[in-house]
Amino acid sequence: MKYHLIAPCYFGTESTAAFEVRRIGAEEVQVTDGRIAFTGGPEIIAAANLNLRCAERVLLLLKSYTATTFDELFDGVYSIPWEELLPADAQFPVKGSSLSSILSSVPACQKIVKKAVVERLKKGHKVLTLPETGALYKLRLSIRKNRVEIMLDTSGDGLHKRGYRRNATGAPIKETLAAAIADLGRVRRDTLVQDPFCGSGTMVIEAAQKAMNIAPGLRRRFCAEHYGFVPQKVWAEQREKALSEVRMDAAFEGFGWDIDPAAVELATQNAKLAGVGERCHFEVADVADFVPEAAATVLTNPPYGERLGDLETAAKLAGVLGGRWEQNPGQGLYVITADADFERHFGKKAARRRKLYNGMIPCQVYMYYQPRNGEKEKG
């Protein structure tokens, strides 16, 4: 059985997410803004949840159709063979969104979807009531310009929840976004990574897991593990495959510093939980004392006004970082920030920039490195 799947991702990370999807063997890969569509069997559902670093979740697309009335919405949902997907005791909450559509009331649309699923399940399972006391099946409704998509969430919690970050410092970067920046920084198995604003360690930890090829989903569970159409044997095989591909011989080393002792302690604990504690080292230090090593790739998410502190402080920190980099440039520096004037505060134009979103905050990744393959450095 081949399924149609969708992996939403942050705007700006599509190319990285698409590469990951192709790498696991998915077929018919299509890239659009903020999502990757692809097809595959049960093994691809399991592999995608276990291995995708940049995607936010893996959704099973059950039906796509046009609806401008509640009757059309109901009929489309009712036509799906829910009894083949959900047991009679399934819990199935509905989460929805609507944009630029006639059916604009999300609560009303969610009620219609819920009613249609209930009626179909009662008929399909030949029961009068649905207790909803069993396993959880999260249903998702999306309406865009009157085009309806009905999806089943196979992930459960978002894929950014790897299972290692039990706590975090204020306004941490999401693991999926940190993984995308590690990809932009071309982290490899022998890369040396430094982060002078490490916080809870996410940037260094994600780089370490990428370098060692540790599947990000190995330490957590997924909703689809109790879905009958994705057999337990498939999950066991895909977990075993992911474990066999871990590269414990990778020469990666990661170092992070933060002015907050509590953040450093937390980062150290998170690295241990992530299975990379021996490769990631965190210490208390001020960015003014930061000395990038010549062979280092620096990945960092400095505090900025919309997240932490104030804009004036953020500008000063960018200036200090710029001064440290000018004195001791490493192989590459990749900074994600919402500071639109970062280059001016830093003191140098970036070789490249990439627009991304950190949650709902528009950001850019400023990349500093020696131009490659004939590239011309800006400024």
Secondary structure by P-SEA (a helix, b strand, c coil): cbbbbbbbbcccaaaaaaaaaaaacccccccccccccccccaaaaaaaaaccccccbbbbbcbbbbbccaaaaaaaaaacccccccccbbbbbbbbcccccccccaaaaaaaaaaaaaaaaaaaacccccccccbbbbbbbbbcccbbbbbbbcccccccccccccccccccccaaaaaaaaaaaccccbbbbbbcccccaaaaaaaaaaaacccccccccccccccccccaaaaaaaaaaaaaaccccccbbbbbbbccaaaaaaaaaaaaaacccccbbbbbbcccccccccccbbbbbcccccccccaaaaaaaaaaaaaaaaaccccbbbbbcccccccccccccccbbbbbbcccbbbbbbbbccccccccccc
